[in-house]
Amino acid sequence: MVNPLKIGLLTRNRDAWPSTQLRRALVQQSVQPVCFNFSDITANLGSIPEVGIQEEIDALKKLNALIVRPIGRGSLDEIIFRLDFLHRLERGGLFIVNPPSSIERSVDKYYSLSLLSENGIKVPRTVVTENPDSALKAFDKLGRDVVIKPLFGSQGFGITRISDLEVARRIFNTLNYSRNVLYTQEFIHHGKRDIRCLIVGGRLVASMNRRARGWKTNVSQGAKPVSIVPSEEIREIAIKSTEILGCRVAGVDILESPDGYFVNEVNSQPGFRGLQVVSKVDVAEEIVRYILSELKR
Protein backbone atom coordinates (compact mmCIF):
# COMPACT_ATOMS: atom_id res chain seq x y z
CA MET A 1 0.00 0.00 0.00
CA VAL A 2 1.32 3.43 -0.96
CA ASN A 3 1.56 5.82 1.97
CA PRO A 4 -0.71 8.84 1.46
CA LEU A 5 0.76 12.28 1.08
CA LYS A 6 0.92 14.20 4.32
CA ILE A 7 0.40 17.96 4.24
CA GLY A 8 0.83 19.96 7.40
CA LEU A 9 -1.72 22.55 8.43
CA LEU A 10 -0.11 25.03 10.80
CA THR A 11 -3.10 26.60 12.52
CA ARG A 12 -4.01 27.99 15.90
CA ASN A 13 -7.39 26.24 15.73
CA ARG A 14 -7.94 23.15 13.59
CA ASP A 15 -11.71 23.65 13.94
CA ALA A 16 -11.71 27.24 12.67
CA TRP A 17 -13.72 27.57 9.46
CA PRO A 18 -10.79 28.00 6.99
CA SER A 19 -8.87 25.13 8.61
CA THR A 20 -11.93 22.88 8.49
CA GLN A 21 -12.39 23.64 4.79
CA LEU A 22 -8.74 22.94 4.02
CA ARG A 23 -8.82 19.66 5.95
CA ARG A 24 -11.92 18.62 4.00
CA ALA A 25 -10.28 19.49 0.67
CA LEU A 26 -7.12 17.56 1.61
CA VAL A 27 -9.06 14.44 2.57
CA GLN A 28 -11.07 14.64 -0.66
CA GLN A 29 -7.76 14.47 -2.55
CA SER A 30 -6.66 11.42 -0.50
CA VAL A 31 -4.12 13.54 1.41
CA GLN A 32 -3.61 13.13 5.14
CA PRO A 33 -3.80 16.50 6.94
CA VAL A 34 -1.46 16.92 9.90
CA CYS A 35 -2.71 19.75 12.10
CA PHE A 36 -0.47 21.45 14.64
CA ASN A 37 0.30 24.86 16.10
CA PHE A 38 3.52 26.57 17.04
CA SER A 39 3.45 25.28 20.61
CA ASP A 40 3.67 21.72 19.21
CA ILE A 41 7.08 22.41 17.62
CA THR A 42 10.47 21.41 18.99
CA ALA A 43 13.55 22.48 17.06
CA ASN A 44 16.79 20.60 17.70
CA LEU A 45 20.38 21.44 16.79
CA GLY A 46 22.86 18.58 16.80
CA SER A 47 20.22 15.91 17.33
CA ILE A 48 17.39 14.25 15.43
CA PRO A 49 14.74 15.14 14.47
CA GLU A 50 15.88 18.65 13.61
CA VAL A 51 12.25 19.80 13.54
CA GLY A 52 9.83 17.70 15.55
CA ILE A 53 6.06 18.14 15.74
CA GLN A 54 4.07 16.91 18.73
CA GLU A 55 7.15 14.81 19.66
CA GLU A 56 6.11 12.26 17.02
CA ILE A 57 6.62 13.66 13.52
CA ASP A 58 9.87 14.58 11.84
CA ALA A 59 8.61 17.51 9.76
CA LEU A 60 11.38 17.39 7.18
CA LYS A 61 10.95 13.65 6.54
CA LYS A 62 7.23 13.04 7.04
CA LEU A 63 5.54 16.13 5.56
CA ASN A 64 5.25 16.70 1.82
CA ALA A 65 4.11 20.31 2.11
CA LEU A 66 2.90 22.83 4.67
CA ILE A 67 -0.01 25.30 4.69
CA VAL A 68 0.47 28.21 7.08
CA ARG A 69 -2.61 29.82 8.55
CA PRO A 70 -2.19 33.09 10.54
CA ILE A 71 1.11 33.44 12.36
CA GLY A 72 -0.85 34.94 15.25
CA ARG A 73 0.05 37.30 18.03
CA GLY A 74 3.18 36.84 20.06
CA SER A 75 6.19 38.44 21.64
CA LEU A 76 9.11 39.50 19.48
CA ASP A 77 10.92 36.29 20.50
CA GLU A 78 7.93 34.14 19.52
CA ILE A 79 7.38 35.80 16.13
CA ILE A 80 11.08 35.60 15.24
CA PHE A 81 11.23 31.92 16.22
CA ARG A 82 8.10 31.08 14.22
CA LEU A 83 9.57 32.59 11.08
CA ASP A 84 12.98 31.02 11.78
CA PHE A 85 11.20 27.67 12.00
CA LEU A 86 9.50 28.19 8.63
CA HIS A 87 12.79 29.27 7.04
CA ARG A 88 14.43 26.09 8.38
CA LEU A 89 11.72 23.94 6.83
CA GLU A 90 12.04 25.75 3.52
CA ARG A 91 15.83 25.31 3.50
CA GLY A 92 15.18 21.63 4.12
CA GLY A 93 13.19 21.45 0.89
CA LEU A 94 9.62 21.61 2.20
CA PHE A 95 7.07 23.33 -0.07
CA ILE A 96 5.35 26.01 2.04
CA VAL A 97 2.25 28.11 1.35
CA ASN A 98 3.16 30.84 1.89
CA PRO A 99 6.98 30.98 1.99
CA PRO A 100 8.29 32.70 5.13
CA SER A 101 9.90 35.52 3.13
CA SER A 102 6.53 36.43 1.59
CA ILE A 103 4.88 36.34 5.04
CA GLU A 104 7.56 38.71 6.35
CA ARG A 105 6.99 41.10 3.45
CA SER A 106 3.20 41.03 3.63
CA VAL A 107 2.65 41.25 7.37
CA ASP A 108 4.64 44.52 7.62
CA LYS A 109 2.48 47.25 6.06
CA TYR A 110 5.36 49.62 5.36
CA TYR A 111 7.59 46.91 3.90
CA SER A 112 4.88 45.52 1.63
CA LEU A 113 3.57 48.85 0.33
CA SER A 114 7.09 50.18 -0.26
CA LEU A 115 7.90 47.10 -2.40
CA LEU A 116 4.65 47.50 -4.33
CA SER A 117 5.27 51.21 -4.91
CA GLU A 118 8.85 50.60 -6.05
CA ASN A 119 7.49 48.18 -8.66
CA GLY A 120 4.85 50.45 -10.14
CA ILE A 121 1.78 49.50 -8.10
CA LYS A 122 -0.29 52.47 -7.02
CA VAL A 123 -0.68 52.66 -3.21
CA PRO A 124 -2.17 55.34 -0.92
CA ARG A 125 0.16 58.17 0.07
CA THR A 126 1.69 57.06 3.37
CA VAL A 127 4.01 58.58 5.96
CA VAL A 128 5.76 56.43 8.56
CA THR A 129 7.77 57.98 11.39
CA GLU A 130 8.65 57.71 15.07
CA ASN A 131 8.41 61.49 15.51
CA PRO A 132 5.01 62.97 16.57
CA ASP A 133 5.88 66.38 15.08
CA SER A 134 6.66 64.76 11.73
CA ALA A 135 3.40 62.82 11.94
CA LEU A 136 1.49 66.08 12.50
CA LYS A 137 3.13 67.59 9.43
CA ALA A 138 2.10 64.48 7.51
CA PHE A 139 -1.47 64.90 8.78
CA ASP A 140 -1.56 68.33 7.15
CA LYS A 141 0.27 67.15 4.02
CA LEU A 142 -2.19 64.28 3.52
CA GLY A 143 -5.22 66.57 3.53
CA ARG A 144 -6.24 66.40 7.20
CA ASP A 145 -8.25 63.27 6.54
CA VAL A 146 -6.08 60.29 7.37
CA VAL A 147 -6.16 56.71 8.58
CA ILE A 148 -3.79 55.71 11.37
CA LYS A 149 -2.87 52.03 11.39
CA PRO A 150 -0.72 49.66 13.42
CA LEU A 151 2.32 48.56 11.43
CA PHE A 152 1.26 44.96 12.08
CA GLY A 153 -2.39 43.97 12.26
CA SER A 154 -5.38 42.72 10.31
CA GLN A 155 -9.17 42.63 10.02
CA GLY A 156 -9.43 46.38 10.55
CA PHE A 157 -8.56 46.29 14.25
CA GLY A 158 -6.62 49.25 15.65
CA ILE A 159 -7.32 51.40 12.58
CA THR A 160 -8.63 54.92 13.19
CA ARG A 161 -9.73 57.67 10.83
CA ILE A 162 -8.88 61.21 11.94
CA SER A 163 -9.84 64.58 10.51
CA ASP A 164 -9.27 66.78 13.57
CA LEU A 165 -5.86 68.32 14.29
CA GLU A 166 -6.11 68.17 18.08
CA VAL A 167 -7.27 64.57 18.03
CA ALA A 168 -4.37 63.72 15.73
CA ARG A 169 -1.92 65.43 18.12
CA ARG A 170 -3.20 63.47 21.11
CA ILE A 171 -3.18 60.12 19.31
CA PHE A 172 0.32 60.64 17.88
CA ASN A 173 1.72 61.58 21.29
CA THR A 174 -0.02 58.65 22.98
CA LEU A 175 1.25 56.16 20.41
CA ASN A 176 4.74 57.62 20.64
CA TYR A 177 4.70 57.34 24.44
CA SER A 178 3.89 53.62 24.14
CA ARG A 179 6.72 53.26 21.61
CA ASN A 180 4.60 52.65 18.52
CA VAL A 181 5.63 53.58 15.00
CA LEU A 182 3.32 56.28 13.61
CA TYR A 183 1.86 54.93 10.37
CA THR A 184 -0.33 57.56 8.70
CA GLN A 185 -2.11 57.13 5.39
CA GLU A 186 -4.30 59.39 3.29
CA PHE A 187 -7.97 58.44 3.36
CA ILE A 188 -9.04 57.14 -0.03
CA HIS A 189 -12.68 57.94 -0.80
CA HIS A 190 -13.81 54.49 -1.92
CA GLY A 191 -17.59 54.66 -1.69
CA LYS A 192 -17.73 52.43 1.40
CA ARG A 193 -16.53 49.39 -0.52
CA ASP A 194 -13.37 47.70 -1.74
CA ILE A 195 -12.34 44.76 -3.90
CA ARG A 196 -10.84 41.53 -2.57
CA CYS A 197 -9.11 39.31 -5.12
CA LEU A 198 -7.89 35.84 -4.17
CA ILE A 199 -4.82 34.74 -6.10
CA VAL A 200 -3.72 31.09 -6.09
CA GLY A 201 -0.58 30.09 -7.97
CA GLY A 202 -0.57 33.23 -10.10
CA ARG A 203 -4.26 32.89 -11.06
CA LEU A 204 -7.23 34.92 -9.90
CA VAL A 205 -9.67 32.27 -8.65
CA ALA A 206 -12.31 34.42 -6.92
CA SER A 207 -13.15 38.05 -6.22
CA MET A 208 -15.75 40.16 -4.48
CA ASN A 209 -16.80 43.62 -3.44
CA ARG A 210 -16.98 44.17 0.29
CA ARG A 211 -19.74 46.71 0.88
CA ALA A 212 -19.94 48.38 4.26
CA ARG A 213 -22.11 50.88 6.10
CA GLY A 214 -19.06 52.83 7.18
CA TRP A 215 -15.55 53.34 5.83
CA LYS A 216 -14.13 50.05 7.15
CA THR A 217 -14.74 47.29 4.61
CA ASN A 218 -13.70 44.16 6.53
CA VAL A 219 -16.24 41.33 6.44
CA SER A 220 -15.25 40.57 10.05
CA GLN A 221 -16.57 44.03 10.94
CA GLY A 222 -19.88 43.71 9.15
CA ALA A 223 -19.20 44.42 5.47
CA LYS A 224 -21.36 42.46 3.02
CA PRO A 225 -19.60 40.34 0.36
CA VAL A 226 -20.92 40.65 -3.19
CA SER A 227 -19.57 38.60 -6.09
CA ILE A 228 -18.03 40.54 -8.99
CA VAL A 229 -16.31 39.84 -12.29
CA PRO A 230 -13.15 41.99 -12.11
CA SER A 231 -11.80 43.95 -15.03
CA GLU A 232 -8.56 42.92 -16.70
CA GLU A 233 -6.85 45.90 -15.04
CA ILE A 234 -7.87 44.74 -11.57
CA ARG A 235 -6.80 41.19 -12.38
CA GLU A 236 -3.36 42.36 -13.53
CA ILE A 237 -2.88 44.57 -10.46
CA ALA A 238 -3.77 41.73 -8.09
CA ILE A 239 -1.56 39.13 -9.77
CA LYS A 240 1.41 41.49 -10.09
CA SER A 241 1.11 42.47 -6.41
CA THR A 242 1.34 38.84 -5.27
CA GLU A 243 4.30 38.21 -7.55
CA ILE A 244 6.17 41.22 -6.14
CA LEU A 245 5.73 39.94 -2.59
CA GLY A 246 6.40 36.31 -3.52
CA CYS A 247 3.03 34.97 -2.37
CA ARG A 248 1.73 31.67 -3.67
CA VAL A 249 -1.72 32.31 -2.19
CA ALA A 250 -2.88 35.80 -1.25
CA GLY A 251 -5.84 38.07 -0.78
CA VAL A 252 -5.29 41.44 -2.45
CA ASP A 253 -7.36 44.39 -1.23
CA ILE A 254 -7.91 47.11 -3.83
CA LEU A 255 -9.59 50.48 -3.35
CA GLU A 256 -11.38 52.12 -6.26
CA SER A 257 -11.50 55.92 -6.20
CA PRO A 258 -11.94 58.79 -8.68
CA ASP A 259 -8.12 58.71 -9.00
CA GLY A 260 -7.98 55.06 -10.00
CA TYR A 261 -7.17 51.81 -8.22
CA PHE A 262 -4.99 51.63 -5.09
CA VAL A 263 -3.66 48.45 -3.49
CA ASN A 264 -4.36 48.82 0.20
CA GLU A 265 -3.00 45.50 1.46
CA VAL A 266 -1.81 42.04 0.44
CA ASN A 267 -2.73 39.35 2.94
CA SER A 268 -0.45 36.31 2.77
CA GLN A 269 -2.69 34.27 5.09
CA PRO A 270 -6.15 35.28 3.95
CA GLY A 271 -9.40 34.16 5.43
CA PHE A 272 -11.86 33.24 2.72
CA ARG A 273 -15.21 32.59 4.37
CA GLY A 274 -16.84 35.77 3.03
CA LEU A 275 -15.44 35.09 -0.41
CA GLN A 276 -16.66 31.49 -0.38
CA VAL A 277 -20.21 32.64 0.42
CA VAL A 278 -20.45 34.48 -2.92
CA SER A 279 -18.17 32.31 -5.06
CA LYS A 280 -19.03 29.21 -7.07
CA VAL A 281 -15.39 28.14 -6.84
CA ASP A 282 -14.37 25.89 -3.94
CA VAL A 283 -11.55 28.04 -2.58
CA ALA A 284 -10.03 25.39 -0.31
CA GLU A 285 -10.06 22.89 -3.17
CA GLU A 286 -8.29 25.39 -5.44
CA ILE A 287 -5.54 25.86 -2.85
CA VAL A 288 -5.08 22.12 -2.33
CA ARG A 289 -5.09 21.34 -6.06
CA TYR A 290 -2.45 24.02 -6.61
CA ILE A 291 -0.19 22.54 -3.92
CA LEU A 292 -0.56 19.04 -5.34
CA SER A 293 0.25 20.26 -8.85
CA GLU A 294 3.41 21.91 -7.54
CA LEU A 295 4.45 18.74 -5.70
CA LYS A 296 4.09 16.75 -8.94
CA ARG A 297 6.46 19.17 -10.64
CORPEJO-V744097 format. One record per residue. N is the residue number from 1. RES is the residue in one letter. PHI is phi in whole degrees, -180 to 180 (none if undefined). PSI is psi in whole degrees, 0 to 359 (NA if undefined). Layout:
<<N & RES & PHI & PSI> <N & RES & PHI & PSI>>
This chain:
<<1 & M & none & 133> <2 & V & -79 & 130> <3 & N & -66 & 136> <4 & P & -69 & 155> <5 & L & -62 & 145> <6 & K & -118 & 123> <7 & I & -119 & 124> <8 & G & -75 & 145> <9 & L & -125 & 101> <10 & L & -87 & 103> <11 & T & -144 & 146> <12 & R & -71 & 333> <13 & N & -144 & 107> <14 & R & -65 & 340> <15 & D & -98 & 4> <16 & A & -65 & 153> <17 & W & -56 & 310> <18 & P & -61 & 320> <19 & S & -67 & 321> <20 & T & -62 & 317> <21 & Q & -65 & 320> <22 & L & -68 & 321> <23 & R & -62 & 316> <24 & R & -59 & 314> <25 & A & -65 & 325> <26 & L & -65 & 313> <27 & V & -62 & 321> <28 & Q & -62 & 334> <29 & Q & -97 & 17> <30 & S & 60 & 35> <31 & V & -109 & 138> <32 & Q & -87 & 115> <33 & P & -78 & 139> <34 & V & -120 & 104> <35 & C & -93 & 136> <36 & F & -159 & 166> <37 & N & -124 & 178> <38 & F & -64 & 332> <39 & S & -72 & 348> <40 & D & -87 & 359> <41 & I & -95 & 138> <42 & T & -130 & 121> <43 & A & -103 & 130> <44 & N & -118 & 143> <45 & L & -119 & 124> <46 & G & 86 & 5> <47 & S & -147 & 169> <48 & I & -115 & 142> <49 & P & -79 & 151> <50 & E & -65 & 322> <51 & V & -131 & 106> <52 & G & -104 & 146> <53 & I & -123 & 125> <54 & Q & 55 & 28> <55 & E & 60 & 16> <56 & E & -128 & 329> <57 & I & -113 & 128> <58 & D & -86 & 106> <59 & A & -59 & 322> <60 & L & -75 & 339> <61 & K & -103 & 331> <62 & K & -100 & 335> <63 & L & -95 & 142> <64 & N & -95 & 336> <65 & A & -164 & 171> <66 & L & -142 & 132> <67 & I & -105 & 126> <68 & V & -103 & 116> <69 & R & -86 & 184> <70 & P & -48 & 135> <71 & I & -59 & 324> <72 & G & 87 & 173> <73 & R & -76 & 158> <74 & G & 176 & 170> <75 & S & -71 & 170> <76 & L & -58 & 317> <77 & D & -58 & 314> <78 & E & -65 & 316> <79 & I & -65 & 317> <80 & I & -62 & 316> <81 & F & -64 & 319> <82 & R & -60 & 316> <83 & L & -73 & 324> <84 & D & -59 & 318> <85 & F & -60 & 314> <86 & L & -65 & 320> <87 & H & -62 & 320> <88 & R & -63 & 318> <89 & L & -64 & 319> <90 & E & -66 & 319> <91 & R & -63 & 331> <92 & G & -80 & 0> <93 & G & 100 & 5> <94 & L & -79 & 135> <95 & F & -80 & 122> <96 & I & -123 & 135> <97 & V & -121 & 107> <98 & N & -98 & 158> <99 & P & -57 & 148> <100 & P & -59 & 325> <101 & S & -64 & 323> <102 & S & -73 & 328> <103 & I & -65 & 316> <104 & E & -60 & 319> <105 & R & -69 & 318> <106 & S & -77 & 324> <107 & V & -72 & 337> <108 & D & -95 & 110> <109 & K & -60 & 318> <110 & Y & -66 & 314> <111 & Y & -59 & 311> <112 & S & -67 & 314> <113 & L & -68 & 328> <114 & S & -67 & 320> <115 & L & -65 & 319> <116 & L & -64 & 314> <117 & S & -62 & 318> <118 & E & -63 & 338> <119 & N & -108 & 22> <120 & G & 87 & 9> <121 & I & -90 & 132> <122 & K & -76 & 125> <123 & V & -128 & 159> <124 & P & -61 & 147> <125 & R & -61 & 131> <126 & T & -138 & 141> <127 & V & -127 & 128> <128 & V & -123 & 129> <129 & T & -156 & 164> <130 & E & -105 & 3> <131 & N & -107 & 117> <132 & P & -60 & 324> <133 & D & -65 & 319> <134 & S & -66 & 323> <135 & A & -65 & 322> <136 & L & -66 & 321> <137 & K & -64 & 322> <138 & A & -65 & 322> <139 & F & -56 & 316> <140 & D & -70 & 316> <141 & K & -62 & 326> <142 & L & -90 & 13> <143 & G & 92 & 12> <144 & R & 56 & 31> <145 & D & -146 & 96> <146 & V & -130 & 165> <147 & V & -117 & 127> <148 & I & -102 & 129> <149 & K & -128 & 152> <150 & P & -71 & 146> <151 & L & -61 & 324> <152 & F & -119 & 134> <153 & G & 159 & 166> <154 & S & -154 & 173> <155 & Q & 63 & 19> <156 & G & 82 & 2> <157 & F & -77 & 139> <158 & G & 79 & 7> <159 & I & -99 & 131> <160 & T & -132 & 136> <161 & R & -99 & 133> <162 & I & -131 & 134> <163 & S & -134 & 18> <164 & D & -123 & 128> <165 & L & -61 & 315> <166 & E & -69 & 323> <167 & V & -64 & 317> <168 & A & -59 & 315> <169 & R & -58 & 313> <170 & R & -65 & 316> <171 & I & -67 & 317> <172 & F & -61 & 316> <173 & N & -67 & 322> <174 & T & -66 & 314> <175 & L & -64 & 321> <176 & N & -65 & 321> <177 & Y & -63 & 324> <178 & S & -91 & 15> <179 & R & 63 & 44> <180 & N & -101 & 145> <181 & V & -71 & 141> <182 & L & -95 & 105> <183 & Y & -108 & 109> <184 & T & -122 & 132> <185 & Q & -134 & 140> <186 & E & -60 & 143> <187 & F & -80 & 125> <188 & I & -94 & 121> <189 & H & -74 & 103> <190 & H & -115 & 11> <191 & G & 69 & 28> <192 & K & 60 & 33> <193 & R & -154 & 160> <194 & D & -143 & 182> <195 & I & -119 & 128> <196 & R & -111 & 123> <197 & C & -113 & 132> <198 & L & -103 & 121> <199 & I & -108 & 129> <200 & V & -129 & 116> <201 & G & 59 & 38> <202 & G & 80 & 9> <203 & R & -120 & 142> <204 & L & -82 & 116> <205 & V & -105 & 342> <206 & A & -164 & 154> <207 & S & -155 & 160> <208 & M & -158 & 158> <209 & N & -88 & 144> <210 & R & -113 & 112> <211 & R & -106 & 125> <212 & A & -120 & 165> <213 & R & -83 & 333> <214 & G & -117 & 202> <215 & W & -87 & 343> <216 & K & -84 & 130> <217 & T & -111 & 18> <218 & N & -75 & 133> <219 & V & -60 & 324> <220 & S & -64 & 343> <221 & Q & -111 & 21> <222 & G & 107 & 358> <223 & A & -67 & 148> <224 & K & -98 & 125> <225 & P & -78 & 137> <226 & V & -135 & 126> <227 & S & -66 & 141> <228 & I & -138 & 161> <229 & V & -107 & 108> <230 & P & -72 & 154> <231 & S & -72 & 166> <232 & E & -63 & 326> <233 & E & -63 & 315> <234 & I & -64 & 316> <235 & R & -58 & 314> <236 & E & -65 & 319> <237 & I & -61 & 314> <238 & A & -65 & 314> <239 & I & -66 & 316> <240 & K & -62 & 321> <241 & S & -61 & 318> <242 & T & -69 & 325> <243 & E & -65 & 319> <244 & I & -61 & 320> <245 & L & -89 & 354> <246 & G & 78 & 24> <247 & C & -85 & 138> <248 & R & -88 & 326> <249 & V & -134 & 132> <250 & A & -159 & 151> <251 & G & -103 & 123> <252 & V & -108 & 124> <253 & D & -101 & 123> <254 & I & -124 & 131> <255 & L & -100 & 135> <256 & E & -106 & 126> <257 & S & -136 & 173> <258 & P & -58 & 340> <259 & D & -96 & 9> <260 & G & 112 & 198> <261 & Y & -98 & 137> <262 & F & -124 & 132> <263 & V & -82 & 121> <264 & N & -93 & 327> <265 & E & -167 & 150> <266 & V & -122 & 118> <267 & N & -100 & 115> <268 & S & -83 & 353> <269 & Q & -136 & 63> <270 & P & -75 & 140> <271 & G & -76 & 155> <272 & F & -141 & 22> <273 & R & -67 & 313> <274 & G & -61 & 320> <275 & L & -67 & 322> <276 & Q & -66 & 328> <277 & V & -59 & 325> <278 & V & -109 & 7> <279 & S & -113 & 141> <280 & K & -81 & 345> <281 & V & -82 & 138> <282 & D & -82 & 102> <283 & V & -63 & 313> <284 & A & -60 & 320> <285 & E & -65 & 321> <286 & E & -61 & 318> <287 & I & -65 & 314> <288 & V & -66 & 317> <289 & R & -62 & 322> <290 & Y & -63 & 314> <291 & I & -61 & 315> <292 & L & -64 & 323> <293 & S & -66 & 324> <294 & E & -71 & 324> <295 & L & -66 & 325> <296 & K & -66 & 328> <297 & R & -71 & NA>>
